[in-house]
Amino acid sequence: MEKSKIKKIVLISVLAVVLTALCVIHGILSATSKKSPEFIECKMVDLDSKYKTVIEKKYNKYLGHPDLVEIDGKLMVFYPSGHGKGAIIGKVSYDLGETWQTMENLPASWENSMETPCVYKLKKTDGQEVLVLTSGCPNWNDIGARPDGFNCSVSFDKGESWSEFTHWFGQKEMGGEGYDGVVAMSSLTQIKENGEFVDKWMGTFHRGDNEYGVNAGEGYMNYRTYLTFDDNDQPIWSTPEPILKDHHELEDKYGMCELEIIRNEKDDCLIMLARANRRVSNSLICFSYDEGITWSEPKELPNCLTGDRHKAEIDPITGKILISFRQVLQNGNKFKPHALTRRTALSRGWVAWIGDFDDLMTYADDDPSNDSVGDEFIFVARDYYGTDCGYSGVVFLEDGTAILTSYGKFKVGALNPYIIQAKFKLSDVM
């Protein structure tokens, strides 16, 4: 037999053995690896594909980090054309999310957005509605920038036109050392004075663990800044100040960031949910009974509420809370899928939790017998390539229809993340 044929036979045999071994190892890992649903404490459901539609998808372009607002039946979603930075894209729907159109004549300054856009509908005490869009200017080392505060744009005509960005608390305004405006504003909460709402909103953003800017070297830190409007309807932001100064050691230990704040009218308090970016704990929760001036000590949330960028809204029909977020279960080796892999994070991608305020309030106590974990955990859309998803916009219509938007690689073979919508009523999933 020729030597070349012998070599081919040997090579084919070796490859066959290697492939067989790989298949066996893959089978063992698949059979024994932990899955994220194994750690969820409440009822779980997969959202049916009939409730999901694509808003925009480009094969050669990264689309991510959307936020959503509704005003007079018109939906608007905004997202950057890049990972956390890039020109802001706007889409509008006049039929409650059935079809979407690209928004035209957006402000020129939005082309140079440096961060994730966040958008809110504010209702002033005189009934006037104002749309506010913010975008941070953080320390993105890949472009050589320094912390430079945040930008703000407003609309007084239901989003038909927007002001150019005004810049706040950057290097120029702060004498050379600006604030590190990451996810500005992750929340924007109307404040009460003497028990009544006033035209004042508390915004939050955070700084990362870097050596530049205000409070350099102090690790993770979250800020509050108050938004008001002058006599000419121009936005005014107060000088940022640490919001968790009484708990900064824990704030930095856990890497608390991307705060979401929701008001519990029943107990007259504010509830804060936080991403734990150090990945040494579950997500965190704390409470304030004085309109966000002081906060209780942060406590860990259960697995069914652990992840990044929580967005909470209340169903006007049932009173239930829906919290949308990116699932990330990562706490040392606690969630390590298998001894043979280095991967420590578990995730199914974009998820949502449904429950009551009483569920959230009970997480503050230390009673180990407390089993209040919420009504349901929804796997909204699976991200097939990790955890680069979430950052969803969430609105409820008056009839209880929930409309959510998110980004991610929701199909096998997707080259870049894209934007999708989920639209359903809680009765559809519970």
Sequence and secondary structure as in RCSB ss.txt:
>XXXX:A:sequence
MEKSKIKKIVLISVLAVVLTALCVIHGILSATSKKSPEFIECKMVDLDSKYKTVIEKKYNKYLGHPDLVEIDGKL
MVFYPSGHGKGAIIGKVSYDLGETWQTMENLPASWENSMETPCVYKLKKTDGQEVLVLTSGCPNWNDIGARPDGF
NCSVSFDKGESWSEFTHWFGQKEMGGEGYDGVVAMSSLTQIKENGEFVDKWMGTFHRGDNEYGVNAGEGYMNYRT
YLTFDDNDQPIWSTPEPILKDHHELEDKYGMCELEIIRNEKDDCLIMLARANRRVSNSLICFSYDEGITWSEPKE
LPNCLTGDRHKAEIDPITGKILISFRQVLQNGNKFKPHALTRRTALSRGWVAWIGDFDDLMTYADDDPSNDSVGD
EFIFVARDYYGTDCGYSGVVFLEDGTAILTSYGKFKVGALNPYIIQAKFKLSDVM
>XXXX:A:secstr
  HHHHHHHHHHHHHHHHHHHHHHHHHHHHHHS  GGGG  S EEE  GGGEEEEE  TTS     EEEEETTEE
EEEEESSSS S EEEEEESSTTSS EE  S  GGGGG  S EEEEEEE TTS EEEEEEEE    GGGT     E
EEEEESSTTSS    EEESSTTTTTT     EEEEEEEEEEEETTEEEEEEEEEEEE S SSSTTTTS SEEEEE
EEEE TTS EEE   EES GGGHHHHHHHTEEEEEEEEETTTTEEEEEEEETTSSS  EEEEESSTTSS    EE
  GGG EEEEEEEE TTT  EEEEEEE B STTTT S TT     B  EEEEEEE HHHHHHTTS  TT     S
EEEEEEE TTSS  EEEEEEE TTSEEEEEEEE  STT SS EEEEEEEEHHHH 
